[in-house]
Amino acid sequence: MSAGNRSRSKFGSLIGVLYAGHTSCKFLIYATRNAEVLTCHELPLEPISPQAGWVEFEPLEIWRAARTCLETAVQNLIILDINPLDIVAIGVCNQRETTVIWDRTNGQPLCNAIGWCDTRTSAVVGGILQRVRGKKNFLKSVCGLPFSNCFSAVKLRWMMENVESVQEAIDEDKALFGTLDCWLIWLLTGGAEAGIHVTDVTNASRTMLMSLETCDWDERLCRFFRIPMKILPEIRSCSEVYGYINEGPLAGIPIASCLGDQQAALLGQMCLKAGQVNCTIDEGTFILFNTAQEIIDSDHGLLSTVAYQLGAHGEVFYALEGAIAHAGSSINWLKRTLALEPPTVDTMQTSGVGLLPDGTATQMMSSICSTGSPGPYNDGKTVVGRKSRFDVIFVPAFSGYYTPYWRYKARGMMFGITLQTTSQQILLAAYEAICYQVREVLEALAKDCPTWPKLSKLIVGGDLSDQPFLVQLLCDLNGLAIERPQTSTPACLGAMLAAGLATEILSLDQFRHNCVPPIDIFNTAYNSSQRDMKFRRWKMAVDRCLNFDSVSENDPVKLVLDGRDPDYYVRSAIPGSLFIVSSFALIVVSSMLQQNGFV
């Protein structure tokens, strides 16, 4: 069915969005007239961790999950008495940087996909840094990115060096490379028989192989990483028809949009003007600042990236991005590994936390919980000082520390634990860690853009933003008003908009008037001096995490005596001892010479 044909459904034209994330895959079907989600089917994705720090996925499992989600959602439409022929296009939205390489002749993956937060490439990154004498921003002026484990080029380089079948397929001209969007579009459009090998500018900008200025693969970057350009997909805009679904219940339907999830969220929350900022809190946390057509080369650890390009001939919009590796993943780790339970209404009441009538924490939660100032309060059982109960600091640098430091060897730490520390305090510290890392990004942003208007509000989204407790804490610890659109899937909403624009089913004005969800607004009454004092303590803890890599397994005593080994003071005394002994010897020699008449 063409986009121009009139729909037979009371809901009007429909657009589907296929989302492949880090923990799940889902297919949503939207009514374009008001962005209502008519149906959605979601399946979990199971990461594989064969070694510590490794996070990989079986690409064919991702494909099977995607196909099942799509087919089940279409069946749900039929059950709802909605004609699937009303679907005029689909969009693809994906978690970025996850790297796939496959055989184009049979569609078989040459190895498992390497996830975005995988750390196996540390040796590759270390070798590169040695080549460039430790200059982690050596290529940043071209691709916008520092050297780090998370970007696709180093993952592909690792595959070429460590998986024999990968290099063989490249030598035989059989290999194709792509991120998850590229892999799924290739399969949806026919795979080995007729698959279209394409990606979009947002995903390509996360590989370290694309020039930000030209939005094309850069020969110099490919030569630096020793990656043949013949295996790379064609780069297109975020909003155009790439091809048509080859088979299944949606055969013949155009694939009309493709975006990385963070850029899609920026679009879905209508941050289309220079200076607008959105923050997505999921497994990780990502803050994007729209810089319009200006490419800003950050001096404070932010990434320069493509925000979006709406149409093949549309202007390219850029953004500065702050990347925080662990947010929801750190909360899940505490629940799963340490069996900690999230804060409940009862536990917060027991701890003296104020609650709104609907059960959510008030903005005074933070000031009650962790001012660090002395003063007793009643917890329902005993009277304790605030400082003794709420001094835990948790830095979740499980796979290195991203923005603003980009230290791939940093590791997570927890500080301030006593015999009185509770599970609720540890979980609260994990939530606070998300907020502090957002503040680090916002401070870096202010330093990089000193002439831009001062940021007064932040738009948030993502799965964790469904928790009012966290959003209020973010508001309190950053001193900003926060707007939260009433949707947990802003990225999918952005992919839907891009597909609607490509098929001319939607316009920006129509979307703005009919499809933007209502918002919740959070304000803070938190004292700035309290906020700053807590942040200083956080920075001290981060400094210890960043220097974790200076502790060598072969020299474990570096932690003793304030970073010095036990023999430090003995060795330090040797030069002084030599001076005293040698001076005494010179005096004796001089005296002997005088006695013998030589002087």
Summary of the structure (lengths in Angstrom):
residues: 599
radius of gyration: 27.9
end to end distance: 113.4
largest distance: 123.1
contacts: 2064
relative contact order: 0.11
helix: 39%
strand: 21%
